[in-house]
Amino acid sequence: MESVSVAPQPTVSLSDHFARDLPELALPWKAEEAPDPQLLVLNEPLAAELDLDPAWLRSPDGLRMLVGNLVPSGATPVAQAYAGHQFGGFSPRLGDGRALLLGEVPHADGHLRDIHLKGSGRTPFARAGDGLAAVGPMLREYVVSEAMEALGIPTTRSLAVVATGQTVRRDTLLPGAVLTRVAGSHLRVGSFQYARAMDDPALLRRLADHAIRRHYPDAAQAGNPYLALFEAVVGAQAALIAQWMLNGFIHGVMNTDNMTISGETIDYGPCAFLEAFEPATVYSSIDSGGRYAYGNQPVVAQWNLARLAEALLPLFHEDQDQAIPLAMEPLDAFPRQYSAAWSAGMRRKLGLTRLPSLPDNLDDDVAQPLVDELLTLLQAGGVDYTSFFRGLGGAARGDAGVVRTLFPEPSAFDAWTERWRLLGPDAEAMDRVNPVYIPRNHLVEEALAAGTEGDLHPLERLLEAVTRPYDERPGLQRYAAPAPEDFGTYRTYCGT
């Protein structure tokens, strides 16, 4: 391993809570030397939230920190160990094969954030991988994660992408890069699976205690803190998956090592946004069976949470026969929690946040059949999901001319619209939750291809659109339009 220097900047310091609290899950390691670090994109607003000086981050020393070659004071770079079910098959030892946790830094909201590197070189968890990352996939994570943040969806963030000056061999030779990722933490279901597989009850308890301190401190006051932790994770994931579904986001690789304890979206490999509404949509090249299709995401999330419950059982009760019923109650509540969050969100998208002429208990009886009928119409017509809901605001204002053209045969939609408008939808409220701009798949690919060749202008223009998704602006019409017909069948790749 190459030697690294220590940052001379006294204001740049990180803590190492994870490395100290859980050494069994933290392998001290060093990033590979980047021969020629060059900044591609820096998230200055996020840097400010972390009290990191953007000017220093742009300096040679700052760039070296962003690729892991200059270690801030207090930091202990580690590769994290975790297990995971990948496409249903259990791997007891996965871990950060091409990533390092540098340490934690306070955020402006008073909570800690992880500073984490992706593409920083091989670790002992790398297996057959080279530990590197290419420019394109790292730019994808940057633009999509920042779009998710702007949409109000809990997510890991991207602080920077730095080209390393190395060449990465994939199908072709590509320029290498490191993504600097920021997260509430990188604890995941797979972290608990790893601790449980080690058959070390003390480690499992320390990991759960760490998660409670980091994310759910109120659970510590509960009669059964570990059950309260599980209940909190179930609730966070129900809310998260509902947000994915409401915004047409498809994760693409919902393995248990990609489900966070915090409820943040993590790992933007083969992800994409739905265009034509079709629950069976799969974009990921590695999901040949459709396990992680758009419409399957709620079911998969509950399956993943069941794996977390299995890992936590010894903490719920020393008698497994009593632990299992304790786990089943919050697990069985997931569909109800998800459905409630999704239904409330869909009513907001339709402008039906209040139905003042009806008793509260009849609201869902009126709204839900409208929602069910609408989704059937969208699927039958192959209607673009994002364009439809944004355009529906015009129909709420009395002009359905544009949105009805999205349907090949609009007569059924016309009849639906008449019934919906009788409920008095709030057009302005709809515009606040239905985005104009999302990271359209063809525009993401355009930006990544250009960025790989050194032209960052398409990426900057795309970021300008998607980081203010609800604010329609002149000159950005192509960022609101679906892919052209000649774009063809879209496939995404994990980038490893």
C-alpha positions as a printed NumPy array, in Angstrom:
array([[  0.   ,   0.   ,   0.   ],
       [  1.159,   3.512,  -0.805],
       [  1.957,   5.886,   2.013],
       [ -0.361,   8.809,   2.631],
       [  0.217,  12.177,   4.226],
       [ -1.833,  13.812,   6.947],
       [ -3.828,  16.921,   6.159],
       [ -2.15 ,  20.107,   7.414],
       [ -5.501,  21.913,   7.614],
       [ -6.559,  22.027,  11.299],
       [-10.16 ,  22.828,  10.279],
       [-10.481,  19.606,   8.27 ],
       [-10.939,  16.828,  10.776],
       [-13.048,  13.717,  10.891],
       [-14.145,  11.436,  13.712],
       [-13.805,   7.661,  13.615],
       [-16.78 ,   6.455,  15.654],
       [-17.544,   3.483,  13.402],
       [-13.926,   2.32 ,  13.307],
       [-13.582,   2.563,  17.1  ],
       [-16.988,   1.169,  18.032],
       [-16.976,  -1.771,  15.627],
       [-13.413,  -2.835,  14.78 ],
       [-14.669,  -6.29 ,  13.747],
       [-16.553,  -4.601,  10.888],
       [-13.823,  -2.061,  10.045],
       [-10.674,  -3.109,   8.211],
       [ -8.067,  -0.285,   8.285],
       [ -6.969,   0.363,   4.724],
       [ -5.511,   2.994,   2.415],
       [ -6.681,   4.305,  -0.91 ],
       [ -4.587,   3.662,  -3.977],
       [ -2.508,   6.592,  -5.114],
       [ -4.284,   8.649,  -7.779],
       [ -1.559,   9.773, -10.191],
       [ -3.285,  12.912, -11.473],
       [ -6.409,  13.998,  -9.517],
       [ -8.595,  16.417, -11.475],
       [-11.88 ,  17.771, -10.153],
       [-14.868,  17.026, -12.369],
       [-17.719,  18.28 , -10.188],
       [-17.967,  19.669,  -6.648],
       [-21.156,  20.077,  -4.63 ],
       [-20.474,  23.45 ,  -3.031],
       [-23.82 ,  23.734,  -1.178],
       [-23.24 ,  20.335,   0.435],
       [-19.649,  21.304,   1.286],
       [-21.004,  24.352,   3.094],
       [-23.452,  22.191,   5.065],
       [-20.464,  20.107,   6.204],
       [-18.372,  23.211,   6.994],
       [-15.818,  22.227,   4.35 ],
       [-14.188,  25.071,   2.452],
       [-14.926,  24.649,  -1.283],
       [-11.817,  26.629,  -2.192],
       [ -9.664,  24.241,  -0.178],
       [-11.429,  21.194,  -1.628],
       [-10.473,  22.489,  -5.085],
       [ -6.824,  22.83 ,  -4.07 ],
       [ -4.251,  20.079,  -4.672],
       [ -4.463,  19.002,  -1.022],
       [ -8.26 ,  19.092,  -1.124],
       [ -8.346,  16.888,  -4.211],
       [ -5.951,  14.464,  -2.565],
       [ -8.329,  14.23 ,   0.398],
       [-11.269,  13.624,  -1.935],
       [ -9.517,  10.568,  -3.407],
       [ -8.187,   9.341,  -0.041],
       [ -4.506,  10.16 ,  -0.569],
       [ -4.455,  12.786,   2.165],
       [ -6.036,  11.695,   5.427],
       [ -7.605,  14.385,   7.64 ],
       [ -6.742,  14.477,  11.314],
       [ -8.873,  12.139,  13.379],
       [ -9.692,   9.91 ,  10.418],
       [ -9.171,   6.162,  10.29 ],
       [ -9.941,   5.019,   6.738],
       [-11.584,   1.598,   6.81 ],
       [-13.209,  -0.837,   4.431],
       [-16.487,  -1.888,   6.004],
       [-17.424,  -5.541,   6.322],
       [-20.962,  -6.672,   5.609],
       [-22.866,  -9.618,   4.205],
       [-25.896,  -9.639,   1.952],
       [-28.513, -11.424,  -0.059],
       [-27.763, -10.674,  -3.698],
       [-30.696, -11.539,  -5.969],
       [-31.9  , -13.861,  -3.207],
       [-28.646, -15.735,  -2.624],
       [-26.783, -15.176,   0.637],
       [-23.121, -14.132,   0.634],
       [-21.735, -14.127,   4.179],
       [-18.762, -11.895,   3.317],
       [-19.122,  -9.008,   0.909],
       [-17.801,  -5.696,   2.206],
       [-16.33 ,  -2.599,   0.594],
       [-14.376,  -4.04 ,  -2.296],
       [-13.648,  -0.652,  -3.872],
       [-14.623,   1.81 ,  -1.184],
       [-13.378,   3.345,   2.05 ],
       [-15.076,   5.104,   4.921],
       [-12.785,   8.035,   5.725],
       [-14.712,   9.028,   8.838],
       [-17.568,  11.176,  10.085],
       [-18.114,  14.931,  10.045],
       [-20.831,  17.068,  11.683],
       [-23.569,  18.38 ,   9.412],
       [-25.297,  21.721,   9.853],
       [-28.342,  19.859,  11.222],
       [-26.28 ,  18.629,  14.178],
       [-26.05 ,  15.004,  13.048],
       [-22.986,  13.174,  11.823],
       [-22.406,  12.334,   8.185],
       [-20.082,   9.687,   6.751],
       [-17.442,  10.769,   4.257],
       [-17.003,   7.755,   2.032],
       [-15.002,   7.057,  -1.118],
       [-16.13 ,   4.896,  -4.01 ],
       [-13.571,   3.708,  -6.557],
       [-10.548,   4.241,  -4.3  ],
       [ -8.865,   0.903,  -5.098],
       [ -8.866,  -2.751,  -4.171],
       [ -9.44 ,  -3.884,  -0.614],
       [ -9.357,  -7.438,   0.777],
       [-13.112,  -7.542,   0.072],
       [-12.614,  -6.925,  -3.655],
       [-12.677, -10.577,  -4.703],
       [-12.058, -10.51 ,  -8.481],
       [-12.708,  -6.781,  -8.864],
       [-10.073,  -4.163,  -9.575],
       [-11.392,  -1.789,  -6.914],
       [-11.652,   1.097,  -9.36 ],
       [-14.513,   3.075, -10.833],
       [-14.996,   4.77 , -14.182],
       [-15.981,   8.388, -14.689],
       [-19.413,   7.584, -16.159],
       [-20.9  ,   5.555, -13.285],
       [-19.565,   8.002, -10.705],
       [-21.15 ,  10.924, -12.538],
       [-24.391,   8.903, -12.671],
       [-24.415,   8.55 ,  -8.889],
       [-23.698,  12.262,  -8.508],
       [-26.499,  13.484, -10.762],
       [-29.148,  10.965,  -9.691],
       [-28.482,  11.261,  -5.958],
       [-28.646,  15.058,  -6.144],
       [-31.87 ,  14.821,  -8.149],
       [-33.299,  12.544,  -5.461],
       [-32.32 ,  15.069,  -2.795],
       [-34.102,  17.818,  -4.727],
       [-37.208,  15.623,  -4.985],
       [-37.226,  15.255,  -1.198],
       [-36.412,  11.531,  -1.281],
       [-34.076,  10.369,   1.522],
       [-30.735,   9.671,  -0.097],
       [-27.024,   9.492,   0.259],
       [-25.428,  12.575,  -1.278],
       [-22.503,  13.251,  -3.58 ],
       [-19.838,  15.75 ,  -2.547],
       [-17.489,  15.393,  -5.504],
       [-16.297,  13.341,  -8.435],
       [-12.557,  13.465,  -9.061],
       [-10.845,  11.946, -12.09 ],
       [ -7.846,   9.929, -10.932],
       [ -5.648,   9.919, -14.032],
       [ -5.868,   6.124, -14.076],
       [ -7.347,   3.962, -16.809],
       [-10.056,   1.464, -15.903],
       [-10.635,  -1.635, -18.012],
       [-14.28 ,  -2.552, -18.524],
       [-15.607,  -3.51 , -21.969],
       [-13.217,  -0.819, -23.157],
       [-10.57 ,   1.352, -21.515],
       [-12.188,   4.185, -19.583],
       [-10.956,   7.085, -17.463],
       [-11.073,   6.375, -13.739],
       [-12.69 ,   8.432, -11.015],
       [-13.504,   8.477,  -7.301],
       [-16.879,   9.553,  -5.935],
       [-16.907,  11.19 ,  -2.509],
       [-20.211,  10.112,  -0.981],
       [-21.923,  11.6  ,   2.07 ],
       [-24.433,   9.584,   4.094],
       [-26.188,   9.527,   7.432],
       [-24.239,   6.297,   7.783],
       [-23.353,   3.255,   5.732],
       [-25.007,   0.817,   8.126],
       [-27.132,  -1.599,   6.136],
       [-29.15 ,  -4.753,   6.565],
       [-26.048,  -6.621,   5.429],
       [-24.067,  -5.16 ,   8.346],
       [-26.385,  -6.943,  10.767],
       [-26.352, -10.105,   8.683],
       [-22.558, -10.118,   8.893],
       [-22.568,  -9.652,  12.667],
       [-25.162, -12.4  ,  13.113],
       [-23.18 , -14.755,  10.868],
       [-20.121, -14.231,  13.093],
       [-22.151, -15.749,  15.95 ],
       [-20.958, -13.036,  18.312],
       [-23.887, -11.771,  20.43 ],
       [-21.799,  -8.982,  21.939],
       [-20.859,  -7.666,  18.479],
       [-24.474,  -7.792,  17.326],
       [-25.535,  -5.836,  20.405],
       [-22.783,  -3.24 ,  19.943],
       [-23.767,  -2.803,  16.303],
       [-27.41 ,  -2.286,  17.269],
       [-26.413,   0.161,  19.988],
       [-24.313,   2.072,  17.452],
       [-27.278,   2.237,  15.053],
       [-29.582,   3.486,  17.822],
       [-27.144,   6.223,  18.829],
       [-26.58 ,   7.228,  15.225],
       [-30.135,   7.167,  13.883],
       [-32.877,   6.381,  16.389],
       [-31.87 ,   7.628,  19.856],
       [-35.481,   7.508,  21.08 ],
       [-35.346,   3.721,  20.748],
       [-32.897,   3.622,  23.66 ],
       [-35.724,   4.685,  25.983],
       [-38.083,   1.927,  24.84 ],
       [-38.842,  -1.153,  26.909],
       [-37.213,  -3.278,  24.202],
       [-34.726,  -0.932,  22.478],
       [-33.764,  -3.408,  19.77 ],
       [-37.344,  -4.099,  18.799],
       [-37.882,  -0.319,  18.727],
       [-34.871,  -0.036,  16.421],
       [-36.396,  -2.59 ,  14.057],
       [-39.761,  -0.834,  14.138],
       [-38.055,   2.451,  13.25 ],
       [-36.196,   0.906,  10.314],
       [-39.417,  -0.666,   9.021],
       [-41.146,   2.71 ,   9.164],
       [-38.267,   4.51 ,   7.466],
       [-38.135,   1.978,   4.65 ],
       [-41.91 ,   2.02 ,   4.142],
       [-41.763,   5.788,   3.693],
       [-38.719,   5.562,   1.409],
       [-40.109,   2.924,  -0.94 ],
       [-43.384,   4.848,  -1.199],
       [-41.362,   7.874,  -2.327],
       [-39.549,   5.767,  -4.926],
       [-42.821,   4.481,  -6.316],
       [-44.514,   7.882,  -6.337],
       [-41.63 ,   9.369,  -8.316],
       [-41.15 ,   6.436, -10.678],
       [-37.678,   5.552,  -9.391],
       [-36.312,   2.059, -10.016],
       [-33.332,   1.142,  -7.857],
       [-32.314,  -1.848,  -9.93 ],
       [-30.332,  -3.816,  -7.354],
       [-32.239,  -4.046,  -4.046],
       [-29.896,  -6.518,  -2.39 ],
       [-29.852,  -6.486,   1.408],
       [-26.414,  -4.876,   1.375],
       [-28.053,  -1.955,  -0.471],
       [-30.774,  -1.316,   2.134],
       [-29.718,   1.23 ,   4.733],
       [-30.668,   1.315,   8.39 ],
       [-31.123,   5.078,   8.126],
       [-33.765,   4.855,   5.39 ],
       [-31.578,   6.591,   2.805],
       [-31.341,   5.474,  -0.814],
       [-27.876,   4.075,  -1.466],
       [-25.955,   2.746,  -4.475],
       [-26.96 ,   4.314,  -7.781],
       [-25.61 ,   1.639, -10.081],
       [-28.243,   0.249, -12.488],
       [-30.888,   2.752, -11.397],
       [-33.277,   4.662, -13.668],
       [-36.554,   6.552, -13.69 ],
       [-39.717,   5.093, -15.152],
       [-40.895,   6.571, -18.434],
       [-43.954,   4.747, -19.838],
       [-45.939,   3.513, -16.844],
       [-45.459,  -0.24 , -16.623],
       [-45.031,  -2.008, -13.255],
       [-42.96 ,  -4.786, -14.851],
       [-40.299,  -2.334, -16.048],
       [-36.703,  -3.467, -15.52 ],
       [-33.755,  -1.43 , -16.732],
       [-30.906,  -3.277, -15.008],
       [-28.874,  -5.523, -17.295],
       [-28.197,  -7.927, -14.412],
       [-31.849,  -8.378, -13.365],
       [-32.798, -10.9  , -16.025],
       [-35.625, -12.36 , -13.931],
       [-37.224,  -9.05 , -13.031],
       [-36.766,  -9.561,  -9.291],
       [-36.246,  -5.831,  -8.783],
       [-38.8  ,  -4.553, -11.293],
       [-40.51 ,  -1.256, -10.48 ],
       [-43.703,  -2.91 ,  -9.242],
       [-41.848,  -5.454,  -7.103],
       [-39.964,  -2.925,  -4.98 ],
       [-42.382,  -2.839,  -2.002],
       [-42.465,  -6.639,  -1.779],
       [-38.679,  -6.887,  -2.022],
       [-38.287,  -4.245,   0.675],
       [-40.404,  -6.299,   3.077],
       [-38.387,  -9.408,   2.179],
       [-35.173,  -7.549,   2.978],
       [-36.612,  -6.379,   6.284],
       [-37.445,  -9.969,   7.142],
       [-33.738, -10.725,   6.743],
       [-32.944,  -7.882,   9.151],
       [-35.441,  -9.315,  11.624],
       [-33.728, -12.7  ,  11.402],
       [-30.389, -11.09 ,  12.185],
       [-31.79 ,  -9.185,  15.173],
       [-33.791, -12.058,  16.709],
       [-31.329, -12.765,  19.562],
       [-31.687,  -9.152,  20.694],
       [-35.479,  -9.218,  20.691],
       [-35.669, -12.076,  23.181],
       [-33.295, -14.795,  24.347],
       [-35.958, -17.392,  23.533],
       [-36.293, -17.558,  19.744],
       [-39.844, -18.885,  19.997],
       [-40.768, -15.647,  21.736],
       [-38.517, -13.47 ,  19.582],
       [-40.213, -14.453,  16.325],
       [-43.718, -13.17 ,  17.218],
       [-42.139,  -9.93 ,  18.439],
       [-40.445,  -9.495,  15.068],
       [-43.532, -10.392,  13.06 ],
       [-45.692,  -7.571,  14.404],
       [-43.627,  -4.676,  12.919],
       [-42.788,  -6.742,   9.851],
       [-46.479,  -7.4  ,   9.192],
       [-47.117,  -3.672,   9.637],
       [-44.881,  -2.795,   6.683],
       [-47.545,  -3.226,   3.965],
       [-49.968,  -1.013,   5.876],
       [-47.331,   1.642,   6.495],
       [-46.197,   1.564,   2.891],
       [-49.775,   1.669,   1.579],
       [-50.666,   4.608,   3.804],
       [-47.598,   6.578,   2.686],
       [-48.146,   5.738,  -0.976],
       [-51.875,   6.515,  -0.893],
       [-51.308,   9.859,   0.815],
       [-48.609,  10.689,  -1.707],
       [-50.774,   9.71 ,  -4.655],
       [-53.578,  11.907,  -3.384],
       [-51.114,  14.793,  -3.209],
       [-50.072,  14.101,  -6.792],
       [-53.739,  14.269,  -7.793],
       [-54.337,  17.437,  -5.785],
       [-56.791,  15.664,  -3.476],
       [-55.211,  16.496,  -0.15 ],
       [-58.59 ,  17.592,   1.215],
       [-62.075,  16.554,   0.247],
       [-64.002,  19.023,   2.409],
       [-67.432,  17.925,   1.233],
       [-66.955,  14.406,   2.589],
       [-66.369,  12.902,   6.024],
       [-62.693,  12.03 ,   6.545],
       [-63.376,   8.312,   6.597],
       [-64.84 ,   8.463,   3.096],
       [-61.878,  10.239,   1.507],
       [-60.022,   7.037,   0.601],
       [-63.235,   5.372,  -0.532],
       [-63.578,   8.108,  -3.128],
       [-59.927,   8.672,  -4.016],
       [-58.638,   5.092,  -4.206],
       [-60.934,   3.888,  -7.011],
       [-59.888,   6.946,  -9.019],
       [-56.231,   6.113,  -8.445],
       [-56.693,   2.459,  -9.403],
       [-58.557,   3.366, -12.571],
       [-55.979,   5.981, -13.506],
       [-53.026,   3.611, -13.17 ],
       [-54.848,   1.102, -15.375],
       [-55.318,   3.82 , -18.007],
       [-51.669,   4.886, -17.802],
       [-50.453,   1.321, -18.214],
       [-52.807,   0.54 , -21.084],
       [-51.779,   3.699, -22.915],
       [-48.045,   3.425, -22.247],
       [-48.221,   6.983, -20.925],
       [-45.102,   8.767, -19.717],
       [-45.43 ,   8.824, -15.929],
       [-43.703,  12.104, -15.099],
       [-45.141,  14.063, -18.035],
       [-48.636,  12.906, -17.172],
       [-48.67 ,  14.009, -13.555],
       [-47.075,  17.358, -14.293],
       [-49.476,  17.918, -17.19 ],
       [-52.437,  16.973, -15.019],
       [-52.053,  20.318, -13.272],
       [-53.274,  21.929, -16.492],
       [-56.369,  19.754, -16.414],
       [-57.001,  20.852, -12.824],
       [-56.982,  24.432, -14.136],
       [-59.54 ,  23.528, -16.778],
       [-57.27 ,  22.808, -19.746],
       [-56.794,  19.078, -20.333],
       [-55.745,  19.553, -23.954],
       [-52.062,  18.776, -23.489],
       [-52.306,  15.897, -21.047],
       [-55.021,  14.066, -22.97 ],
       [-52.751,  13.92 , -26.039],
       [-50.522,  11.544, -24.057],
       [-53.203,   8.842, -24.458],
       [-53.578,   7.008, -27.782],
       [-57.325,   6.76 , -27.085],
       [-58.243,   9.567, -24.647],
       [-61.975,   8.924, -24.26 ],
       [-61.605,   6.857, -21.072],
       [-59.271,   9.471, -19.649],
       [-61.809,  12.181, -20.461],
       [-64.437,  10.333, -18.445],
       [-62.002,   9.863, -15.565],
       [-61.106,  13.568, -15.654],
       [-64.73 ,  14.613, -15.285],
       [-65.121,  12.607, -12.079],
       [-61.756,  13.743, -10.713],
       [-62.429,  17.44 , -11.311],
       [-65.678,  17.223,  -9.36 ],
       [-63.492,  16.73 ,  -6.264],
       [-61.839,  20.134,  -6.726],
       [-58.153,  19.226,  -7.206],
       [-55.644,  21.873,  -6.107],
       [-53.463,  22.635,  -9.149],
       [-50.889,  24.679,  -7.256],
       [-50.443,  21.932,  -4.68 ],
       [-49.983,  19.439,  -7.526],
       [-47.191,  21.534,  -9.034],
       [-45.341,  21.373,  -5.735],
       [-45.14 ,  17.564,  -5.777],
       [-45.148,  16.644,  -9.478],
       [-41.746,  17.417, -10.994],
       [-41.155,  18.919, -14.407],
       [-37.631,  17.54 , -14.551],
       [-36.217,  14.174, -13.56 ],
       [-32.937,  12.569, -14.669],
       [-34.351,  11.32 , -17.957],
       [-32.507,   8.199, -18.984],
       [-31.444,   9.453, -22.407],
       [-30.205,  12.73 , -20.94 ],
       [-28.227,  10.943, -18.238],
       [-26.55 ,   8.775, -20.849],
       [-25.81 ,  11.839, -22.981],
       [-24.217,  13.615, -20.015],
       [-22.167,  10.58 , -18.971],
       [-20.862,   9.955, -22.472],
       [-19.813,  13.593, -22.822],
       [-18.305,  13.644, -19.321],
       [-16.247,  10.547, -20.086],
       [-14.806,  12.461, -23.056],
       [-14.075,  15.495, -20.884],
       [-17.079,  17.656, -21.779],
       [-18.978,  18.449, -18.584],
       [-21.389,  20.993, -20.069],
       [-24.245,  18.471, -20.63 ],
       [-23.871,  17.277, -17.017],
       [-23.957,  20.833, -15.69 ],
       [-27.05 ,  21.625, -17.746],
       [-28.79 ,  18.455, -16.558],
       [-27.933,  19.256, -12.933],
       [-29.349,  22.743, -13.407],
       [-32.68 ,  21.191, -14.387],
       [-33.003,  18.301, -11.935],
       [-31.84 ,  20.111,  -8.8  ],
       [-34.835,  22.48 ,  -9.162],
       [-37.309,  19.857, -10.363],
       [-40.604,  21.689,  -9.725],
       [-39.633,  25.062, -11.179],
       [-40.457,  25.125, -14.894],
       [-38.007,  27.4  , -16.721],
       [-37.613,  28.605, -20.302],
       [-34.857,  26.985, -22.307],
       [-35.122,  23.632, -20.518],
       [-37.92 ,  22.073, -22.588],
       [-35.826,  19.09 , -23.709],
       [-35.188,  18.197, -20.058],
       [-38.932,  17.739, -19.527],
       [-39.513,  15.596, -22.628],
       [-39.524,  11.788, -22.782],
       [-36.836,   9.955, -24.693],
       [-37.094,  10.133, -28.475],
       [-38.409,   7.034, -30.218],
       [-34.982,   6.184, -31.626],
       [-33.486,   5.948, -28.1  ],
       [-34.467,   2.264, -28.107],
       [-34.579,  -0.242, -25.254],
       [-32.737,   1.147, -22.257],
       [-30.351,  -0.918, -20.144],
       [-28.312,   0.19 , -17.15 ],
       [-25.175,  -1.4  , -15.773],
       [-23.692,  -1.613, -12.29 ],
       [-20.372,  -0.084, -13.349],
       [-18.119,  -2.64 , -11.66 ]])
